[in-house]
Amino acid sequence: MSGNLEPRRARLKPRPARAPHPAESFGEYGGRYVPETLIPALDELTEAWEDAKRDPAYLTELDELGRTYVGRPSPVTRVERFAPGKRLYLKREDLNHTGAHKINNALGQVVLARRLGKRRIIAETGAGQHGVATATACARFGLECVVYMGSEDMRRQAPNVERMQLLGAVVEPVELGTRTLKEATSAAIRDWITNVETTHYVIGSCVGPAPYPELVRELQSVIGREAREQLLEAEGALPEVVVACVGGGSNAIGMFAGFLEDSAVRLVGVEAAGAASLGTGRAGVLHGARSSILADEDGQIADAHSISAGLDYPGVGPEHAWLRDTGRATYVPCTDEDALEAFARLSRTEGIVPALESAHALAVVDRLDEEYIAVCLSGRGDKDLAEALSALDMTEIS
């Protein structure tokens, strides 16, 4: 990878493309590619979301939950030993209740589901953090919770499976295909189609049919709003570059949201090299939306690979595909090996154990020309210890 991670972002501008489907929000990306059974539920959700985001009572409830239950605002931490010569700040979503950014979205959607009168909640999960966050929100409000999880992810994220079960959720193993996030999402959609009248599907990332990409982005935008204010206070200036890992892309879109209008701030998303749907993918439809996906020439979805269960997904949120095409954000790959090195190095130099997902973002810091850098630390690494330690030869990590 080149030192400056070119190309640089351009000013945000409309993409000259075909007229979008009425439900599409991001140029040629987004939309609703779902069975007719789900259209009334999506219309209902859209109307409820439009009402809720303008309702002071809803916003006040989320703010109160953020302050008194989640622990917001999450701090920013300057880390000097990890990247000598850089002014590197971490936005500490790992310090949230449940240990990741996922709780922001889960609480927002569960409160919305209660407004809709839906008392059965389903979710998909890969790394388990979204499943834990959704189970936590359901326990908080006394709602039924079912979480679909690939059996391979259940193996490598066993602590989170136990947490979900302790919180009262039913964890349904998915044995199809690669037994990871893609198959878990498909299983959750099948459940939703069957039980659409009584069930709300809490999608865990900025993917899926409209209005989910916009809804999840807005619920996660608290990350970027806080970070912008905190970094201005700390340094008297905005960062030169903001970095976040990208699987489906919710922590990145939330972090980027605080800086989209700041043209001098470069935005860099980091994908797993074996799941780089933005870097090596093509336009196509996956799980109800058109975006950039990993697929063969016949449009068949290709398998993704990452040591990080949360990045092991062959698609990405449609807004990220649009940001790539407009040039506002740059997306680069990171190998398992580089992520593992960053995982161990942050632990040893700063006393912070990052999620393997977040370690992908940390891994590119040394390759950036910029000095003043902000990284979204999307979650903590407790869930990844067994997987990471088995892959690391600790005697070779200095």
N, C-alpha and C positions, 0 to 999 in steps of 0.2 A: 504494500500500500504506500502511496506517495506521502511525503511528509506533510503537505498542506491539504490533503483530502479534497482536492479539486473535483468537480467544479464548484466555484463559489455560488452562493444563492443570489438570485436576481430579485428585483422588486416584484412583489406579488402583483400579478396581472391576470385578467381572465384568459382561460385557455380557449383558443379558437377550435371549437368542436361542434359535433352535431347538437341539435337542440335536445336538452336532457328530458328524460321521463319526468312527469310532474313531481314524483317523490324523490328525485335525485337532487342532491345538494352540492355535489363536488364535480362540476363539469360532466364528463361522461361516466363518472363513477357514482356508486350508491344504488339507489332504487330499491324496488321490492320484487324479488324473483322468488315468490313463495306460492304455495297452494292457495286457492281461493278461500279455503277454510280459515286462513289466518288474516285475510284482509280486514274483516270487521274488527278483530282484536287489535290490529295495528292502527286502524282508524281511531278506535277508542283510546288507545294509548297515546296517539298523537294529540288528540283533543285534550286528554287529561294532562299531558306534559305541557302543552301550550298554556293551559289554565294555571298549572302549578307554578311554573317558573315566573309568573306574574303575580302570584298570590303571596302577600307578605307573611301569611300564617305558615305556609309551606317553607318559605325561605328562612323564617325565624326558627322553625323547628329544626331544620337542617343545621343552622348555625349553632343552635343550642346543643344538639347532638355532637357536633364537631368539637365544641369547646369542652363539654362535660363528659363525653363518652369516648370520643376518638383521641382527644389530646391535642387538638389543633389550637394554634398554628404549630406545625412541625418546624423545628429550627433549621437553620443552615449552619454547617460546621466547616471551618477552614481546615484543610488537611495539608500540612507542609512537608512531612516526611515521605508521603506516598509519591509526590511529584515535585522534587526540588526544583526551584527556579520558576515554578508556576504559582499563580494565585488561584488555587483550586478550592471551590466550595461545593459541598454536597448538600442537596436538599433532602432532609432526613425523613422520608416517608417510612423508613424502617422503624421509626419510633412511634408510629401510630398504633393504636389498639389493634390487635391481630397481626401486627408486624409488616404491613405493606400498604400501598396506596389503594388496594382493592376495597377497603372499607368505605371510602368516599362514595363510590358508585353503588355498592350494595345497600348502604343505608338509604341513599337517595331513591333508589328504585323500590325498596321495600316500603318506605313511607308512601311512595306514589301508588304502589299496589293496594295499600290499605285504603287510600282514597277511592280506588276502583272497586273496593269490596272483595278483592281477591285474597283468599286466606291460604291458598296452597301455592308455594313458591318452588320453582325448579331452577337449577343452574347447571352449567358445565364447569369443569375445572381441569387444568393441566398440572401446574405446580402445586395446586391445592389451596393457594392463598385466596383466590376468589371463592372457592367452596367454603373455606373457613369464615370469610367475611360474610357471605350470605347466610350461613348457618348461625353466625353470631347475631346478625340483624333479626333473623327469624326468632331466635331464642329471646331477644330483647322484647319482641312484640307478640310472642306467643303464636307464631304461624307455623304451619306444616312446611317442612323443607326436604326436598329430594335433590341430591347432587349426583350428576353423571360424571364418571371418571374412568379413563382407560386403565385397564389392569396393569399395564406397564408403568404408568404414572403412579398408580397405587403402590406398586413395589418400591419405586425410587423416592416417593414422597410419603412414606408410611406414617411419620409423625402427624402430618396434616390430616390423614385419614382418621387417625385416632381422635384428633381434636374435633373434627366434624361430628363424629359419632358421639363424643362426650357432650357436645352442644345440642344433641337431639336430632341431627339430620340423618336421613337414610342415604347411604352412599351406594349407588348402583354401579357395579363394575361393568365396563364395556369391553368385550373380548374380540371385537371385529378389527380387521385391518392391522394397523400398527399399534392398536390399543393405547392411543395417546389422545391429544386434545381434539384433533379433527373428528375422530369417531365419537368422542364424548359429546361434542357439539351436535353432531347428527342425531345421536340418541335423544338428546334433550329436545330437539326440534320435533322429533317423532312423538314424544310425550306431549308436547305443547299442542300439536295438531289434534291429538286424541282428547285432551282435557282442556281445550281452549276456554270454555265457559267459566271454569272455576280457578284457572291457574294463570299466574304471571310468570313469564320466563325472564329471569334476571341475567341477561347476557353480560359476560364479564369484561368485554373489551369493546373498542369502538368499531365493531364489525356488525354484520347482520343487516336485515332490512330496515329501511327508514321507519321510525325515527331514531333507532338505536344509536347509530354513529354520532349524531348530534347530541342526543340525550346524554350518552356516556361522556362525551367531550366536555359538556357543560358541568356535569357533576365532578369531573376530575380537574377542571380548570382552576379550582381552588389552589392546586399545587403551584401553577405558574403565577397566579395573582400574588400569593404569599411570597414566593421566591423573588419576584421582581421588587417588591417593597423591601424585603430583607436585604437583598444585595445592594440596592441603592443606599440603604442605611449603613451597611458595612463598608462600602467602598466609595460611596458618592458617585457611582457610575454604574451603568448596566454592564453585564459581562460581554466580552467579545464573542463568545460562543457558548451555546447551551447544548448539552449532550444528554441523550436518554436512550435506553435500549428499546427495541421495537420487536414485538412478536405480533399480537393483534394490534398493539400500539396505544393502549389507554394511558399509561403513565407518560409516554412521550407526548401524546396530543394534549394532555393536561398541562405538562410543563411548557410545551411550546406555546400554548394559548396565551400565556402571560407576555410573550415577546413577539407575537406575529406581526404587530404593527410597528415594531422597532426595526427598521430596515438595516441598521448597523449591526444588529445581533445575528450572527450566523447560527443556524439550527442544524444539528447533526444527529441523525438517528442511526443506531447500531443494530444490525441484524445478526443472528447466528449464521455463519457461513453456509451451513447445511440447510438453512430455511430462509434464504434471502429472496423472498418473493418480490421485493422492490428492486433488488439488484439484478436478478436473473430471471424474473417471472415475466408473465404476459397478461394482458387484459383478459378477464374471464369472470365467471360467476361462481361464487362459493358461499354457501350458507345464507342465501337470500339477498346477496348484494353483488354488484359488479365492482371489481377492484383489480389489483395486480396479484396474480396467484402463480403458484408453481404448477405447471401443467404441460403435458406433451402436445405434439402437433395436432392430435385428435381432440384436445380439450380435456383429456382424462387427468384428474388431479394426481400429482406426483407426491411421493412420500417426502416428508421433511425430516431432518435430523438435527438435534442439538442435545448436548449434555444437560441443558437447561430445559426442564419440562414446560416452562412458561413461554419459551420461544420456539418450541417444537410444533410449528403450525404452518401450513402451506399457503397462507393468505395473510392479508393485512387490512386494516381499516381503510375505507375508500378515501378519507380525507388525506391520509398519508400519500396515497397514490397521486392525488391531485397536487399536494405540496411538492412532491418530486417532479411532476411534469411541469409545474409553473416555475420550478427552480428555487422556490422559497426555502426548501429544506434539502439537505444532502443526506443520502443513506449509504452506509458503508458496512462491509461484513467483518465479522470477528470469529476466529476459530475457537473450538473448544479449548485448545491448549493455551491460547492467549487469555481467555476468560479465566481459566483455572489459575494462571499465574497472577492475574490481577486480584482474584479472590484471596489467594494466600498472602499477597503483598499488602493489601489493605489491612488484613487481619493483623499482620505482624508489625506494620509500621504505624498504624493508627488505633489499634484496638477496636476496630469495627469490622464485624464479619458480615459481608454483603451477601445478598441473594446471588445465585449464579446468573440470573437475568441481569441484575445491576452490574455484575462484574464485566459483562460485555461492554457496557458503556465506559467503565473505568479503563478498560484495556486500550482504548484508542487515545487516551489523554496524552501519552508521550509522543504521539505522532502528529499532534496538532501544533501549528505554528503559533497560535494565539497563546498569550500568557495568562489572561484573566478568563477563567473557565468555570462554568457551573454544570454539575452533573446531577441528574435526578437519581438518588439512591432509592430505587423503587421498593426495596424490601430487605429484610434481614435474612441471614443465611442459615439459621437453625435447621430449617427443613432440608437443606442441601448437604449437611455435614457428611452423612454416610456416603452419598454419591461422590462428593468432591474428594474426600479423603481416600476413597478407594482408587480414584483416578490419579491422585497426586503421589509422587515419590517425595515425601516431606524432607528426606535427607538432602534433596537437591534444591530445595527452595531456600534461598539465602534471606 
